[in-house]
Amino acid sequence: MIRLALEDAGASYVDAAREPGGIGVMLRYMRGELKAGHSPAPLAPPFLRDGNLLIAQTATILEYLGPQLGLAPRTAAGRIAAQQLQLTLCDVLTEVHATHHPIGYGLYYEEQKPEAKRASREFLEQRLPKFLAYFEAQLTRRSKRPVYLVGSHCTYADLSLFQVVDGLQHAFPNAMERAQRRAPRVLELSASVAERPRLAAYLASPRRLQRNDLGIFRQYPELDQPLVSAPRPGLRRVPTSPAESRSACST
């Protein structure tokens, strides 16, 4: 999400973890061996160093960068709204990670597969539709074109929504094919973000990290919903219409 903001704004930055020796330097910051002003040592990446500032947590970094990059609303109310939406998107990331690591982050996926299947089913059936409906409602309330989450211009929250949608489409293609039909505005915004000139160039470049099994959005086919859902064992579907009820009773 942070890379998207920097790339969209055409900002000059160094992706330190991908530089020679960069991981070692990052670890020294995390251990408190290197300092930047009075900033506390970060617990974990991502974190941003800008001069004497050392800022951790994705939402905090974007709140700091947004005004400088022209990716934040100009009013205080708008900035609060963008941050609220960003924090909600970070909640989505946490829940997606829990689909493949529901017991413990220190365990391998293979050590918690049965629990991951159960957690994924809960997420895809209950949480994913709720999240998509929430952002669809935010966009439905907007009347101006083009439609953004906050205000009349693209903000870092819009870029982050694209990242979440893109990641979900990779990790859960079947579930997203079904769920996204009820969120056309979310898909429209996501597609428009991907077409922004600088972002389109970035997404097609080697600077963009390739999908892998180390990040948040991992593609484990056994965790995705089949295109035709099978009924849960021991459960009977309740008829949804009078005609269907009559048919059920006659059988």
C-alpha positions in Angstrom: 0.0 0.0 0.0 2.9 2.4 0.8 4.6 1.6 -2.5 1.4 2.4 -4.4 1.2 5.9 -2.9 4.9 6.6 -3.6 4.7 5.3 -7.1 1.4 7.0 -7.9 2.9 10.4 -6.8 6.2 9.8 -8.7 8.1 10.2 -5.5 11.8 9.3 -5.1 12.3 6.6 -2.6 14.5 3.6 -1.8 13.0 0.2 -1.0 15.6 -0.5 1.6 14.7 -4.2 2.1 15.6 -4.9 -1.5 19.0 -3.1 -1.4 22.2 -5.0 -0.6 22.5 -5.3 3.2 19.1 -3.6 3.6 17.5 -6.4 5.7 20.4 -6.1 8.2 19.9 -2.3 8.5 16.1 -2.8 9.0 16.8 -5.3 11.8 19.1 -2.8 13.5 16.4 -0.2 13.5 14.0 -2.7 15.0 16.4 -3.6 17.7 16.9 0.0 18.5 20.6 0.0 17.5 19.9 2.8 14.9 17.8 5.7 15.8 16.0 8.5 14.0 15.3 11.5 16.2 13.0 10.5 19.1 11.0 8.0 17.2 10.4 4.7 18.9 11.9 1.6 17.4 9.4 -0.2 15.1 8.2 -3.6 16.1 8.0 -4.9 12.5 8.1 -3.6 8.9 6.8 -1.8 7.1 8.3 1.4 8.4 9.5 4.6 6.7 12.5 6.7 7.4 12.2 10.3 6.3 15.1 12.4 7.6 14.9 12.3 11.4 11.5 10.6 11.4 11.0 6.9 11.7 7.4 5.9 11.2 5.8 2.5 11.6 2.4 1.1 10.8 0.9 1.3 7.3 -2.0 3.5 8.2 0.3 6.0 10.1 2.8 6.1 7.3 0.1 6.8 4.7 -1.5 9.5 6.9 1.9 11.2 7.0 2.7 10.8 3.3 -0.8 11.5 2.0 -0.7 15.4 2.2 2.8 15.5 0.9 2.0 13.4 -2.1 -1.3 15.0 -2.9 -3.1 11.9 -1.9 -5.1 13.1 1.1 -8.2 15.3 1.4 -7.6 18.9 2.2 -10.1 19.2 5.0 -9.7 17.9 8.6 -12.9 15.9 8.2 -11.8 14.4 5.0 -8.4 13.4 6.4 -10.1 11.7 9.3 -12.5 9.9 6.9 -9.5 8.7 4.8 -7.7 7.4 7.8 -10.8 5.6 9.1 -11.2 3.8 5.8 -7.5 3.0 5.7 -7.7 1.4 9.1 -10.7 -0.6 8.0 -8.7 -1.9 5.0 -5.9 -2.8 7.4 -8.4 -4.8 9.3 -9.2 -6.7 6.1 -5.5 -7.5 5.8 -5.4 -8.9 9.3 -8.4 -11.1 8.7 -7.0 -12.4 5.3 -3.8 -13.4 7.0 -5.8 -15.2 9.7 -7.3 -17.4 7.0 -4.1 -19.2 6.4 -2.6 -18.7 9.9 -5.6 -18.9 12.3 -3.7 -20.5 15.2 -0.3 -18.9 15.3 2.0 -16.8 13.0 5.0 -18.9 14.1 3.5 -22.1 12.8 3.7 -23.3 9.2 0.5 -23.3 7.2 0.8 -27.1 6.9 0.6 -27.3 10.7 -2.8 -25.6 10.8 -4.5 -26.7 7.6 -7.8 -28.0 9.1 -8.2 -24.8 11.1 -7.3 -22.7 8.1 -10.1 -24.3 6.1 -12.6 -23.5 8.8 -11.3 -19.9 9.2 -11.4 -19.4 5.4 -15.0 -20.6 5.1 -16.0 -18.2 7.9 -14.2 -15.3 6.3 -15.5 -15.9 2.8 -19.1 -16.5 3.8 -19.4 -13.9 6.5 -16.7 -11.3 6.6 -15.8 -10.8 2.9 -19.4 -9.9 1.9 -19.6 -7.5 4.8 -16.4 -5.7 4.0 -17.3 -5.4 0.3 -20.8 -4.2 1.1 -19.3 -1.5 3.5 -17.0 -0.1 0.8 -19.8 -0.4 -1.8 -22.0 1.7 0.4 -19.3 4.4 0.8 -19.1 4.7 -3.0 -22.8 4.6 -3.5 -23.2 7.7 -1.4 -20.9 9.6 -3.7 -22.7 11.4 -6.6 -19.8 13.1 -8.3 -17.9 11.4 -11.2 -15.3 9.9 -11.0 -16.3 8.3 -7.7 -13.7 8.1 -5.0 -14.0 7.0 -1.3 -13.4 10.5 0.0 -13.8 13.8 -1.8 -13.5 14.4 -5.5 -9.9 13.2 -5.9 -8.0 10.0 -5.5 -6.5 9.4 -2.1 -4.3 6.8 -0.5 -7.5 5.0 0.7 -8.5 4.4 -3.0 -5.1 3.0 -3.8 -5.3 0.7 -0.8 -8.7 -0.5 -1.7 -7.3 -1.5 -5.1 -4.5 -3.4 -3.3 -7.0 -5.3 -1.2 -9.3 -6.2 -4.2 -6.4 -7.2 -6.3 -5.0 -9.4 -3.5 -8.4 -11.0 -2.8 -8.9 -11.8 -6.5 -5.5 -13.6 -6.4 -6.0 -15.5 -3.1 -9.7 -16.4 -3.5 -10.6 -16.1 -7.2 -13.8 -18.3 -7.0 -15.1 -16.5 -3.9 -14.4 -13.1 -5.3 -16.1 -14.0 -8.6 -19.3 -14.6 -6.6 -19.0 -11.8 -4.0 -17.9 -9.0 -6.3 -21.1 -9.1 -8.3 -22.7 -7.2 -5.4 -20.0 -4.6 -5.3 -19.8 -3.1 -8.9 -18.6 0.3 -7.7 -15.8 -1.3 -5.7 -14.6 -3.1 -8.9 -15.0 0.1 -11.0 -12.8 2.1 -8.6 -10.2 -0.7 -8.4 -10.0 -0.9 -12.2 -9.7 2.9 -12.5 -6.8 3.0 -9.9 -4.9 0.3 -11.9 -5.2 2.5 -15.0 -3.6 5.6 -13.4 -0.6 6.2 -15.7 2.2 6.0 -13.1 0.6 3.0 -11.3 0.0 1.2 -14.6 3.7 1.6 -15.3 4.6 0.4 -11.8 2.3 -2.6 -11.9 3.9 -3.8 -15.2 7.5 -3.2 -13.9 9.9 -5.5 -12.0 9.6 -3.1 -9.1 6.3 -4.6 -8.1 6.8 -7.6 -5.9 5.5 -10.8 -7.4 2.9 -12.9 -5.6 4.3 -15.5 -3.3 3.6 -17.7 -0.3 5.2 -15.4 2.2 2.9 -12.4 2.0 -0.7 -11.8 3.2 -2.5 -12.8 0.0 -1.6 -16.4 -0.6 -3.2 -18.7 -3.1 -4.1 -22.0 -1.5 -6.8 -23.5 -3.7 -8.1 -25.7 -0.9 -9.1 -22.5 1.0 -11.0 -21.0 -1.8 -14.7 -21.7 -2.3 -15.6 -23.9 -5.3 -17.6 -22.2 -8.0 -20.6 -24.5 -7.1 -20.8 -24.6 -3.3 -21.6 -28.0 -1.8 -24.1 -28.0 1.2 -22.5 -28.3 4.6 -22.8 -31.8 6.1 -25.8 -32.2 8.4 -27.4 -28.9 7.4 -30.6 -28.4 5.4 -31.1 -25.3 3.3 -34.2 -23.4 4.3 -36.7 -22.7 1.4 -36.7 -19.1 0.4 -40.0 -18.7 -1.3 -43.6 -20.0 -0.9 -43.4 -21.9 -4.1 -40.2 -23.5 -3.0 -41.8 -24.3 0.4 -44.6 -26.1 -1.3 -42.2 -28.1 -3.4 -40.2 -29.0 -0.3 -43.3 -30.1 1.6 -44.5 -32.3 -1.3 -41.2 -34.2 -1.2 
